[in-house]
Amino acid sequence: MSDFARSEEIRFQLFDILDTEGLTTRARFSGQSREIYDAALETAEKIATEHFANHNRAADIQEPWLENGKVTMLPEVKRAVDAFAEAGFLKAHHDEALGGLQLPWSVVQGCFSLFQAANVATAAYPFLTIAAGNLLARFASDAQKETYLPAMLEGRFFGTMCLSEPQAGSSLSDIRTLALPDDDGGYRIQGVKQWISGGEHELSENIIHLVLARIQGAPAGVKGLSLFIVPRYRLETDGKPGVANDVQLVSLLHKMGYRGTTSTILRFGEEGSCHGELIGEAHKGLLYMFQMMNEARIGVGLGATMLAHAGYLHALDYARERPQGRHVDGKDAAAPQVAIIEHADVKRMLLAQKTIAEGAMALCFYAANLVDQEASDEGEEARRDAASLLDFLTPICKTWPSQFGPRANDMAIQVMGGYGYTRDFPVEQLYRDNRLNPIHEGTDGIQAIDLLGRKVGLEGGRGLTLLAGEIAACCAEARQVGELAALADALESRFASLRDVTAGLLEQMAQGESGAALANASLYLEAFGHTVIAWMWLRQALVAARLGAGDSSDPDYLSGKLQACRYFFAFELPRVDQLTAVLRHGDQTCAEMRSNWF
Amino acid sequence: MSDFARSEEIRFQLFDILDTEGLTTRARFSGQSREIYDAALETAEKIATEHFANHNRAADIQEPWLENGKVTMLPEVKRAVDAFAEAGFLKAHHDEALGGLQLPWSVVQGCFSLFQAANVATAAYPFLTIAAGNLLARFASDAQKETYLPAMLEGRFFGTMCLSEPQAGSSLSDIRTLALPDDDGGYRIQGVKQWISGGEHELSENIIHLVLARIQGAPAGVKGLSLFIVPRYRLETDGKPGVANDVQLVSLLHKMGYRGTTSTILRFGEEGSCHGELIGEAHKGLLYMFQMMNEARIGVGLGATMLAHAGYLHALDYARERPQGRHVDGKDAAAPQVAIIEHADVKRMLLAQKTIAEGAMALCFYAANLVDQEASDEGEEARRDAASLLDFLTPICKTWPSQFGPRANDMAIQVMGGYGYTRDFPVEQLYRDNRLNPIHEGTDGIQAIDLLGRKVGLEGGRGLTLLAGEIAACCAEARQVGELAALADALESRFASLRDVTAGLLEQMAQGESGAALANASLYLEAFGHTVIAWMWLRQALVAARLGAGDSSDPDYLSGKLQACRYFFAFELPRVDQLTAVLRHGDQTCAEMRSNWF
């Protein structure tokens, strides 16, 4: 058993909460079995333990550095990504036609979560490569796929996503990188990209940058963006990397955490000879990129979740071992000290961490399951439903774990006191690593505008309606199960209040008052997130109650699930009321604040 | 003007909110003037800028290290503490009889806050020395004072507080360090102390450790603790440091932040020759130490406050300069970008930081003013009131800024996006530094038990009654001032609810159910903190309204104060309802969770 993750928790999520085994009845997953999925998880845990966890701290202390003009890093990183690739995790979910195993995305994510828990910074290299590969598999031409995909699926070529520029971070419409048409049908790329994770390294034979750029003469804004394949080395006719493709490393960026992942500024085409290949149609680049960004967003949520989970486990171990103080009701100074887990306030901090980590995990795997539904359901309507619901939930999957995961890490430090604050224990690094997650792949504020300004109104509110159906079904079930009936009421009343607020805000936007309606979008996203996580906890409690009524192999674990659900409903869910009150009132305090008043 | 603090904000707190100038009518402060106080603040800002801010980052990168058995650090640290001492800040508040200036504690704290904002880690050395000196001034014998105090007030000797041991962190009753009576009336000290800040360094000629230990044969628990002066070097008859006093550095501890302050494990008396002098009476050590701890707790709160303030100012500067995106209501991609401070969500994060930093600042200076009232009021009853109210508010002064200060730093990073997460900008260090504050000088959980388990019931609830009177007076005044009347109602209803909950919990404790009553003490402390900070904002709003009605020199600043008050009442204060609901219900979810359920 690893100390950074509980694989049995992942199994509970995949096989007890979600019916991942049931996917094997679908054509896409036929011939597969629970045994195959378990074996994949076991392999992942073994490699994560041996090759990822082993250098998590070392790569934080010794982050990548420049040596003779090359980005150099600890040799353990290359061994880790090689082991990952050799075990087939770069291609496990791909079509058999591409050499993949067609494993469900949820199983692949279950495996990947173990790598994130073990070493999120090293896991970022395959993370980006998988995401880039998925984009090519969906939108690139057959010729492009043939050229690039096999090497990416084998781990010979790694991928990146190149969106941000110095003057264009959250505002993608301000991207300036140019694509100048070449005589041969290709393009020459010119521009600077910043915050490019994995933008330069020697881990792979080549790096395939997916670059958003503007074809000369294209319209301003996001509608003028196209997407290009820009390899670090141009390919020879045999597909091997050849001469450098005029992509220069301007500098490495030095972060507070997540240090093992290079973050770079790259200059494309300084010498006018950076070749790029257009993906799909011109001016549709952002649409394609969103495929990758949405996947990355859910992946970021899962990463934040697993860092919270890892911190929770460390704090839990410490709390069970560390004697300190006595029970409040028995203050005999001569009596031996008790383990701190006996103190209610320590239990509170552990429960809070548990509800964050396992609630977020439930959501991320729920989202992964929707990917599987979309890919495998025989009914077209069901596939479309899965896609709509996933699209709707994406900003929540990204943000809630990113916002509350670091809070969980904060509490892990607090449980461990002074020890937690030292660099001799792992929780301070988790706290620093996790702080990136509310920033990259769209800040919390951007996600909030995505949810309220776009997603709730999309397709006539289809996503929200689908979600309402799911929550109602869960609550109907919970009403039959003793104490859970009251929790169902609590959830439904919050969700009703949220829908009510949503209707008001949509009407305000329809009247052209978007500024006022979106002024408190972050509160809206947080309220929505808390409600969705409460739903996730009710789902878990239902299963725990069902399994607990039977002949469970681990009644303590199930009791813990029920208690955590009670905790979330009593201590966390009511925050929704505070947030919806501000939203209902249409408070404009923030919007009306002036720059010169600060 | 410095970039780490706004001294005009400190002046507003000291001279507009508090009547610090009015203190000059008191005998203790006679002959002093606003000009003297301003000059002290100016000197502090100058030294903080030139000698503290200058190496804040450098000392984070290069923390103290061992070289030839000596703790070595950047030479800038010594220059800083020397400049601090030379300017007289170690003794400014002391009695003239001791060579001090008898400046008000609130003015001295105003000055000190600038050093904390500039470099909290270097400021810790004088911080500890001042606190140790204050303890000696109050409880040591005349001979001891004569021996140690002048050197400490001049900065030749520095001080520490030695409470924690490896097996006794929060649980002081488990302290094992022994004091063996010597023939000469002194004691030989034997034991290990851990987490001793400033425990070893070469910044001063000597280090005066104040050590909690148990005289051989003393009772178990905190009632058997005595306090000792243990110098690093024994003093020669001329008062100069002589031979080493058998205090060994076991190791330096390596923290996530606050790196410039050495944190040490010390072994006393390994060779049986560590001499200590008893302070005051035997077995009263904790009582004396609490003098130092209470002062340190308020100082920790002020430090957390100033780190929040510094982060806020950096984020504010960035937000005013950084162009990104456009107004929601005017999405013309060809229009120039606006500064991000124009976005409501960025304003929200800045307002949140402002309310945390300035609300906490108001509280810390209010507490410092109570110290001055206690020291200078001519009425005995008034002095006693000031002491009781200060004692009551101490856990809130320590905890609220420590809990929410890091949240402010978190938002400073978020405003600055990827830049905020890099080590090229100061906010990530502030975030790391500030994370210590909820841990040292009593964790948040310990403060919560102090408030609910001790302070509310002390002297028949005198502290709470006094607070109620203050809040009622403020609300009565606010009811006369337009829109503030509604805020007064909002505050009073929360405070009434809190008193109601308090009565219930006190009754529960009286019935012997302390465990159940204290199970959610942390929520109680947070609810109390939010209520007290709301009161602090109403106080500020009242003054802003009054000054704004006159011929103000800075109406924008006053508008900002009013808007921040509105923000706190609309967005933050309602959290009290969520917390008091849990408390009123007597929820035992945390207490009933079991170790093996996690």
Boltz contact constraints between the chains, C-beta under 6 A:
constraints:
  - contact:
      token1: [A, 169]
      token2: [B, 417]
      max_distance: 6.0
  - contact:
      token1: [A, 170]
      token2: [B, 324]
      max_distance: 6.0
  - contact:
      token1: [A, 171]
      token2: [B, 324]
      max_distance: 6.0
  - contact:
      token1: [A, 171]
      token2: [B, 325]
      max_distance: 6.0
  - contact:
      token1: [A, 173]
      token2: [B, 333]
      max_distance: 6.0
  - contact:
      token1: [A, 195]
      token2: [B, 418]
      max_distance: 6.0
  - contact:
      token1: [A, 220]
      token2: [B, 333]
      max_distance: 6.0
  - contact:
      token1: [A, 220]
      token2: [B, 334]
      max_distance: 6.0
  - contact:
      token1: [A, 221]
      token2: [B, 333]
      max_distance: 6.0
  - contact:
      token1: [A, 253]
      token2: [B, 422]
      max_distance: 6.0
  - contact:
      token1: [A, 254]
      token2: [B, 422]
      max_distance: 6.0
  - contact:
      token1: [A, 254]
      token2: [B, 423]
      max_distance: 6.0
  - contact:
      token1: [A, 255]
      token2: [B, 421]
      max_distance: 6.0
  - contact:
      token1: [A, 255]
      token2: [B, 422]
      max_distance: 6.0
  - contact:
      token1: [A, 256]
      token2: [B, 421]
      max_distance: 6.0
  - contact:
      token1: [A, 256]
      token2: [B, 428]
      max_distance: 6.0
  - contact:
      token1: [A, 316]
      token2: [B, 598]
      max_distance: 6.0
  - contact:
      token1: [A, 324]
      token2: [B, 170]
      max_distance: 6.0
  - contact:
      token1: [A, 324]
      token2: [B, 171]
      max_distance: 6.0
  - contact:
      token1: [A, 325]
      token2: [B, 171]
      max_distance: 6.0
  - contact:
      token1: [A, 328]
      token2: [B, 514]
      max_distance: 6.0
  - contact:
      token1: [A, 328]
      token2: [B, 515]
      max_distance: 6.0
  - contact:
      token1: [A, 328]
      token2: [B, 518]
      max_distance: 6.0
  - contact:
      token1: [A, 329]
      token2: [B, 514]
      max_distance: 6.0
  - contact:
      token1: [A, 329]
      token2: [B, 515]
      max_distance: 6.0
  - contact:
      token1: [A, 333]
      token2: [B, 173]
      max_distance: 6.0
  - contact:
      token1: [A, 333]
      token2: [B, 220]
      max_distance: 6.0
  - contact:
      token1: [A, 333]
      token2: [B, 221]
      max_distance: 6.0
  - contact:
      token1: [A, 334]
      token2: [B, 220]
      max_distance: 6.0
  - contact:
      token1: [A, 341]
      token2: [B, 595]
      max_distance: 6.0
  - contact:
      token1: [A, 344]
      token2: [B, 519]
      max_distance: 6.0
  - contact:
      token1: [A, 344]
      token2: [B, 590]
      max_distance: 6.0
  - contact:
      token1: [A, 344]
      token2: [B, 591]
      max_distance: 6.0
  - contact:
      token1: [A, 345]
      token2: [B, 445]
      max_distance: 6.0
  - contact:
      token1: [A, 345]
      token2: [B, 522]
      max_distance: 6.0
  - contact:
      token1: [A, 347]
      token2: [B, 590]
      max_distance: 6.0
  - contact:
      token1: [A, 347]
      token2: [B, 593]
      max_distance: 6.0
  - contact:
      token1: [A, 348]
      token2: [B, 590]
      max_distance: 6.0
  - contact:
      token1: [A, 350]
      token2: [B, 598]
      max_distance: 6.0
  - contact:
      token1: [A, 351]
      token2: [B, 593]
      max_distance: 6.0
  - contact:
      token1: [A, 417]
      token2: [B, 169]
      max_distance: 6.0
  - contact:
      token1: [A, 417]
      token2: [B, 439]
      max_distance: 6.0
  - contact:
      token1: [A, 418]
      token2: [B, 195]
      max_distance: 6.0
  - contact:
      token1: [A, 418]
      token2: [B, 439]
      max_distance: 6.0
  - contact:
      token1: [A, 421]
      token2: [B, 255]
      max_distance: 6.0
  - contact:
      token1: [A, 421]
      token2: [B, 256]
      max_distance: 6.0
  - contact:
      token1: [A, 421]
      token2: [B, 436]
      max_distance: 6.0
  - contact:
      token1: [A, 421]
      token2: [B, 439]
      max_distance: 6.0
  - contact:
      token1: [A, 422]
      token2: [B, 253]
      max_distance: 6.0
  - contact:
      token1: [A, 422]
      token2: [B, 254]
      max_distance: 6.0
  - contact:
      token1: [A, 422]
      token2: [B, 255]
      max_distance: 6.0
  - contact:
      token1: [A, 423]
      token2: [B, 254]
      max_distance: 6.0
  - contact:
      token1: [A, 428]
      token2: [B, 256]
      max_distance: 6.0
  - contact:
      token1: [A, 436]
      token2: [B, 421]
      max_distance: 6.0
  - contact:
      token1: [A, 439]
      token2: [B, 417]
      max_distance: 6.0
  - contact:
      token1: [A, 439]
      token2: [B, 418]
      max_distance: 6.0
  - contact:
      token1: [A, 439]
      token2: [B, 421]
      max_distance: 6.0
  - contact:
      token1: [A, 445]
      token2: [B, 345]
      max_distance: 6.0
  - contact:
      token1: [A, 514]
      token2: [B, 328]
      max_distance: 6.0
  - contact:
      token1: [A, 514]
      token2: [B, 329]
      max_distance: 6.0
  - contact:
      token1: [A, 515]
      token2: [B, 328]
      max_distance: 6.0
  - contact:
      token1: [A, 515]
      token2: [B, 329]
      max_distance: 6.0
  - contact:
      token1: [A, 518]
      token2: [B, 328]
      max_distance: 6.0
  - contact:
      token1: [A, 519]
      token2: [B, 344]
      max_distance: 6.0
  - contact:
      token1: [A, 522]
      token2: [B, 345]
      max_distance: 6.0
  - contact:
      token1: [A, 556]
      token2: [B, 596]
      max_distance: 6.0
  - contact:
      token1: [A, 556]
      token2: [B, 597]
      max_distance: 6.0
  - contact:
      token1: [A, 559]
      token2: [B, 597]
      max_distance: 6.0
  - contact:
      token1: [A, 560]
      token2: [B, 597]
      max_distance: 6.0
  - contact:
      token1: [A, 560]
      token2: [B, 598]
      max_distance: 6.0
  - contact:
      token1: [A, 563]
      token2: [B, 593]
      max_distance: 6.0
  - contact:
      token1: [A, 563]
      token2: [B, 597]
      max_distance: 6.0
  - contact:
      token1: [A, 566]
      token2: [B, 589]
      max_distance: 6.0
  - contact:
      token1: [A, 567]
      token2: [B, 589]
      max_distance: 6.0
  - contact:
      token1: [A, 570]
      token2: [B, 587]
      max_distance: 6.0
  - contact:
      token1: [A, 570]
      token2: [B, 589]
      max_distance: 6.0
  - contact:
      token1: [A, 574]
      token2: [B, 578]
      max_distance: 6.0
  - contact:
      token1: [A, 578]
      token2: [B, 574]
      max_distance: 6.0
  - contact:
      token1: [A, 587]
      token2: [B, 570]
      max_distance: 6.0
  - contact:
      token1: [A, 589]
      token2: [B, 566]
      max_distance: 6.0
  - contact:
      token1: [A, 589]
      token2: [B, 567]
      max_distance: 6.0
  - contact:
      token1: [A, 589]
      token2: [B, 570]
      max_distance: 6.0
  - contact:
      token1: [A, 590]
      token2: [B, 344]
      max_distance: 6.0
  - contact:
      token1: [A, 590]
      token2: [B, 347]
      max_distance: 6.0
  - contact:
      token1: [A, 590]
      token2: [B, 348]
      max_distance: 6.0
  - contact:
      token1: [A, 591]
      token2: [B, 344]
      max_distance: 6.0
  - contact:
      token1: [A, 593]
      token2: [B, 347]
      max_distance: 6.0
  - contact:
      token1: [A, 593]
      token2: [B, 351]
      max_distance: 6.0
  - contact:
      token1: [A, 593]
      token2: [B, 563]
      max_distance: 6.0
  - contact:
      token1: [A, 595]
      token2: [B, 341]
      max_distance: 6.0
  - contact:
      token1: [A, 596]
      token2: [B, 556]
      max_distance: 6.0
  - contact:
      token1: [A, 597]
      token2: [B, 556]
      max_distance: 6.0
  - contact:
      token1: [A, 597]
      token2: [B, 559]
      max_distance: 6.0
  - contact:
      token1: [A, 597]
      token2: [B, 560]
      max_distance: 6.0
  - contact:
      token1: [A, 597]
      token2: [B, 563]
      max_distance: 6.0
  - contact:
      token1: [A, 598]
      token2: [B, 316]
      max_distance: 6.0
  - contact:
      token1: [A, 598]
      token2: [B, 350]
      max_distance: 6.0
  - contact:
      token1: [A, 598]
      token2: [B, 560]
      max_distance: 6.0
